[in-house]
């Protein structure tokens, strides 16, 4: 075999040469927020290459209308964030649905199997005030976790909103099991009936286009966790606190490993049911 007279380059030089010489070839970036409606519309547009122009125009128009709806909803959300930053009397909160649980003990440099058969689980629920911005991250140990339904949303949003406000805007993603249900709507009506807020608006982003402030804060926490060794709940709280330089993420333990309860949970579903009718 003949030896090629070629110069060996490092990884960074190889990447620079690839970007300069072959810019049209790139790796597909990971997609974490996929829209089923966009995928169906794009597939129909792709399959309409040999169809009539009228049919192709109709399929393109359908996708354009969907994107315009998403853009209008996103512009409303961005406007509320901008208005929230200009005044302290109006409060806007974004409720993040419980993320994938954090397992501990965890070691990024784990050399072999861990001692425990099943790691302990800690759920993460965030309520973000985008006018400051700061997010309160509730660390829910598996011994304190009741469910991932509406009770979780109502309990921890009540703990965050501790004082009456003039106007309150709640932004949620489209998780029907957590925040898009009858009990959360009853809770919002209960808040205004007791004059805790002059007005309360509940907003839902379009399904598949729901990335907002809590996802940004959760991402920073997950990045820090991948590089940090944690063995206890207090160490997870330290990771949440140190995940941002400016103190955006604030940890709040719901309870301790030995059973001490720090944040009380109440049966809002049983409390609200006698006073409200089921929504159609």
C-alpha atoms as one frame of an Amber mdcrd trajectory, in Angstrom:
protein
   0.000   0.000   0.000   1.193   3.482  -0.795   1.264   6.107   1.899  -0.577
   9.321   1.102   1.426  12.457   1.650  -1.221  14.337   3.644  -1.072  16.620
   6.645  -2.965  15.581   9.759  -5.028  18.389  11.325  -6.714  18.734  14.680
 -10.433  18.547  15.351 -10.963  22.324  15.449  -9.097  22.806  12.160 -11.103
  20.003  10.567 -14.362  21.674  11.632 -13.246  25.044  10.254 -12.270  23.477
   6.933 -15.594  21.641   6.767 -17.587  24.831   7.388 -15.588  26.734   4.765
 -15.490  24.080   2.030 -18.773  22.210   2.608 -21.189  24.676   4.212 -24.200
  22.986   2.594 -23.622  19.737   4.550 -24.443  19.968   8.253 -25.685  17.799
  11.091 -29.355  17.926  11.960 -29.872  19.831  15.204 -31.916  18.101  17.940
 -35.557  19.153  18.029 -37.182  19.207  21.462 -40.453  20.951  20.643 -42.126
  19.333  17.627 -45.457  20.420  16.205 -47.617  17.650  14.775 -49.607  20.146
  12.710 -46.419  21.518  11.112 -45.206  18.008  10.288 -48.489  17.055   8.645
 -48.662  20.274   6.629 -45.051  19.992   5.478 -45.566  16.361   4.479 -48.622
  17.288   2.423 -46.697  20.091   0.728 -43.842  17.689  -0.054 -46.237  15.124
  -1.535 -47.991  17.712  -3.728 -45.137  18.141  -6.218 -47.050  16.535  -9.105
 -50.491  17.892  -8.220 -52.322  20.863  -9.686 -51.222  24.362  -8.786 -54.551
  25.029  -7.092 -54.047  22.060  -4.762 -50.457  23.045  -3.988 -51.515  26.615
  -3.246 -54.207  25.387  -0.853 -51.738  23.221   1.074 -49.218  26.060   1.306
 -51.905  28.454   2.463 -52.924  26.036   5.210 -49.374  25.937   6.565 -49.039
  29.722   6.309 -52.236  30.207   8.309 -50.938  27.886  11.030 -47.623  29.745
  11.236 -49.416  33.105  11.341 -51.516  31.850  14.261 -48.377  30.704  16.087
 -46.646  34.018  15.384 -49.613  36.043  16.634 -49.785  34.015  19.860 -46.047
  34.395  20.376 -46.243  38.173  19.779 -48.974  38.454  22.432 -46.781  36.534
  24.872 -43.763  38.747  24.108 -45.845  41.905  24.533 -47.025  40.741  27.954
 -43.417  40.096  28.982 -42.407  43.595  27.860 -45.342  45.191  29.693 -44.574
  43.187  32.823 -41.053  44.581  32.926 -42.301  48.180  32.918 -44.527  48.000
  35.997 -44.555  46.174  39.307 -48.307  46.420  39.833 -49.052  43.980  37.049
 -47.698  40.490  37.531 -47.077  37.894  34.863 -46.224  34.329  35.763 -45.300
  31.416  33.553 -46.111  27.990  34.895 -43.820  25.205  33.787 -45.199  21.682
  33.783 -43.222  19.155  35.858 -40.122  18.125  33.927 -38.468  14.752  33.741
 -37.508  13.765  37.299 -33.974  14.221  38.546 -32.453  11.027  39.934 -29.958
  11.048  42.775 -27.368  10.108  43.847 -25.777  11.006  40.532 -22.140  11.250
  39.518 -21.126  12.462  36.030 -17.859  10.519  36.408 -19.514   7.291  37.597
 -16.905   4.550  36.944 -19.309   1.604  37.228 -22.716   0.506  38.490 -24.154
   2.490  41.365 -24.804   0.902  44.741 -28.565   1.581  44.733 -30.865  -0.650
  42.697 -33.129   2.323  41.874 -32.026   5.962  42.373 -34.267   8.288  44.360
 -36.465  10.580  42.294 -36.931  14.348  42.610 -39.525  16.189  40.508 -38.978
  19.771  39.415 -41.772  22.337  39.079 -41.062  25.965  38.171 -43.040  29.206
  38.456 -41.289  32.064  36.649 -41.985  35.776  37.091 -40.716  37.175  33.808
 -40.751  40.822  34.834 -37.812  40.391  37.227 -36.899  37.688  35.891 -36.745
  34.987  38.554 -38.056  31.442  38.752 -38.957  29.562  41.920 -38.094  25.896
  41.373 -39.930  23.526  43.702 -37.890  20.393  44.394 -40.406  17.632  45.111
 -38.902  14.506  46.643 -40.643  11.246  45.731 -41.848  10.968  49.322 -43.625
  14.338  48.982 -44.973  13.902  45.463 -48.759  13.530  45.282 -49.388  13.697
  41.536 -48.523  15.637  38.374 -52.070  16.882  37.875 -53.861  20.107  38.625
 -53.202  19.837  42.384 -49.491  20.381  41.810 -50.097  23.465  39.668 -52.581
  25.022  42.095 -50.594  24.328  45.267 -47.261  25.692  44.097 -48.691  28.649
  42.188 -50.576  29.590  45.380 -47.336  29.456  47.356 -45.648  31.723  44.800
 -48.485  34.276  44.592 -48.567  35.122  48.279 -49.963  38.670  48.020 -52.864
  40.243  46.061 -52.033  41.876  42.724 -53.822  44.288  40.407 -53.533  42.210
  37.261 -52.232  38.676  36.899 -51.352  36.940  33.622 -50.658  33.215  33.750
 -48.902  31.667  30.753 -49.003  27.887  30.462 -48.076  25.290  27.921 -50.737
  22.987  26.537 -50.366  20.137  29.037 -53.980  19.139  29.506 -53.185  16.896
  32.457 -51.501  19.667  34.469 -52.915  23.101  33.736 -55.498  22.925  30.936
 -58.366  21.442  32.900 -61.462  22.281  34.903 -59.834  22.622  38.327 -57.294
  25.233  37.239 -60.075  27.316  35.665 -62.102  26.981  38.870 -59.066  28.076
  40.854 -58.617  31.188  38.699 -62.303  32.061  39.202 -61.928  31.460  42.959
 -58.984  33.884  43.080 -60.967  36.716  41.490 -64.132  35.981  43.506 -62.160
  36.488  46.720 -60.750  39.747  45.297 -57.162  38.519  45.440 -56.756  39.965
  41.923 -58.727  42.570  40.010 -58.283  40.516  36.841 -56.692  37.161  36.070
 -55.989  36.009  32.514 -54.957  32.461  31.666 -53.065  32.033  28.380 -52.057
  28.863  26.521 -49.392  28.732  23.846 -50.016  26.792  20.645 -49.324  23.051
  20.953 -45.880  22.256  19.558 -44.715  25.881  19.929 -44.657  26.160  23.709
 -41.057  27.066  24.481 -40.968  29.900  27.020 -39.133  31.148  30.108 -39.472
  28.058  32.371 -37.919  25.884  29.649 -34.922  28.228  29.583 -34.512  27.961
  33.363 -34.967  24.168  33.316 -32.308  23.899  30.611 -29.783  25.797  32.730
 -30.470  23.494  35.671 -30.057  20.356  33.549 -26.754  21.644  32.136 -25.415
  22.188  35.652 -26.630  18.794  36.850 -24.745  16.978  34.078 -21.463  18.340
  35.445 -22.112  18.119  39.202 -22.089  15.246  41.637 -25.209  15.204  43.815
 -26.107  12.853  46.646 -28.833  14.670  48.593 -31.730  17.069  48.080 -29.730
  19.929  49.576 -27.025  19.387  46.961 -29.674  19.499  44.192 -30.861  22.799
  45.696 -27.278  24.108  45.531 -27.113  23.085  41.856 -30.323  25.009  41.120
 -28.990  28.070  42.938 -25.612  27.973  41.168 -27.058  27.269  37.710 -27.217
  31.020  36.951 -24.790  33.800  37.763 -27.488  36.459  38.231 -29.645  34.368
  40.564 -32.534  33.691  38.181 -33.184  30.177  39.520 -34.312  30.022  43.162
 -34.592  26.577  44.824 -37.439  25.721  47.181 -37.510  22.354  48.918 -41.009
  20.944  49.362 -39.818  18.471  51.954 -36.767  16.682  53.327 -35.720  13.058
  53.006 -36.700  12.200  56.577 -40.288  13.380  55.998 -40.253  16.996  57.195
 -42.774  19.032  55.162 -41.639  22.541  54.197 -44.378  23.464  51.719 -47.893
  22.401  52.630 -50.165  20.826  50.020 -53.940  21.196  50.138 -56.843  19.350
  48.556 -58.006  22.057  46.175 -60.065  19.681  44.078 -62.214  18.654  47.048
 -62.460  22.284  48.178 -63.586  23.728  44.823 -65.942  20.959  43.645 -68.984
  21.914  45.824 -68.930  25.553  44.640 -68.538  25.190  40.864 -70.249  23.407
  38.017 -68.348  21.218  35.534 -67.371  23.125  32.406 -68.630  21.822  29.038
